[in-house]
Amino acid sequence: MRLVTFISLMVIFLHFFACMWFFITKFAPLYRTWLYFNKLQDESMARQYLFSLYWAVTTLSTVGYGDIVAHNDSMISPGPKTW
């Protein structure tokens, strides 16, 4: 029962944050929004919502976006090497 409650709350929060992320774009100039940078301004609202939902899932699950990656060993492990 607790798992069902947790999943239900996550779906509700994800939907809420996705809608808020999309809603924010309505108050900014189009050329400064994520819709413009991702060339989604002419796409359907369903596709725009899916991109918003992707942002919400990635942000809330702390998985990351994959756009910042380590390029050498010193960036992977903080501190001095011990081996």
C-alpha positions in Angstrom: 0.0 0.0 0.0 2.8 2.4 0.8 4.4 1.7 -2.6 1.2 2.5 -4.4 0.9 5.8 -2.4 4.4 6.7 -3.2 4.0 6.1 -6.9 0.7 8.0 -7.0 2.3 11.0 -5.3 5.3 10.9 -7.6 3.0 10.9 -10.7 1.0 13.8 -9.3 4.2 15.8 -8.4 5.7 15.0 -11.8 2.6 16.2 -13.6 2.5 19.3 -11.5 6.1 20.2 -12.1 5.9 19.5 -15.8 2.8 21.8 -16.1 4.5 24.5 -14.1 7.7 24.3 -16.2 5.5 24.6 -19.3 3.4 27.4 -17.8 6.5 29.5 -17.0 7.2 29.8 -20.7 4.0 31.7 -21.2 5.4 34.7 -19.3 8.8 35.0 -20.9 9.7 36.2 -24.4 9.6 33.3 -26.8 13.2 33.7 -27.9 14.4 33.2 -24.2 12.5 30.0 -23.4 13.4 26.3 -23.5 10.7 25.9 -26.2 12.7 28.1 -28.5 16.1 26.6 -27.7 14.8 23.1 -28.4 12.9 24.2 -31.5 9.5 23.1 -30.0 7.5 26.3 -30.4 5.7 24.9 -33.5 5.3 21.4 -32.1 2.0 20.0 -30.6 1.1 20.7 -27.0 1.4 17.0 -26.3 5.1 16.9 -27.5 5.8 20.1 -25.5 4.3 18.4 -22.4 6.4 15.3 -22.9 9.5 17.5 -23.0 8.3 19.2 -19.8 7.6 15.8 -18.2 11.1 14.6 -19.2 12.6 17.7 -17.4 10.5 17.0 -14.3 11.4 13.3 -14.1 15.1 14.0 -14.7 15.2 16.8 -12.2 13.2 15.1 -9.4 14.9 11.7 -9.8 18.4 13.4 -9.8 19.5 11.1 -12.6 21.0 14.1 -14.5 20.8 15.2 -18.1 24.0 13.7 -19.4 25.3 17.1 -20.6 28.0 17.3 -18.0 30.4 14.4 -18.1 33.9 13.7 -16.8 36.7 14.0 -19.3 39.5 12.5 -17.3 40.2 10.5 -14.1 40.7 13.6 -11.9 37.2 14.7 -12.7 35.7 11.3 -11.8 37.1 10.8 -8.3 37.6 13.8 -6.0 40.8 13.9 -4.0 44.1 12.2 -4.5 44.4 8.8 -6.0 45.2 6.1 -3.5 46.2 3.3 -5.8 
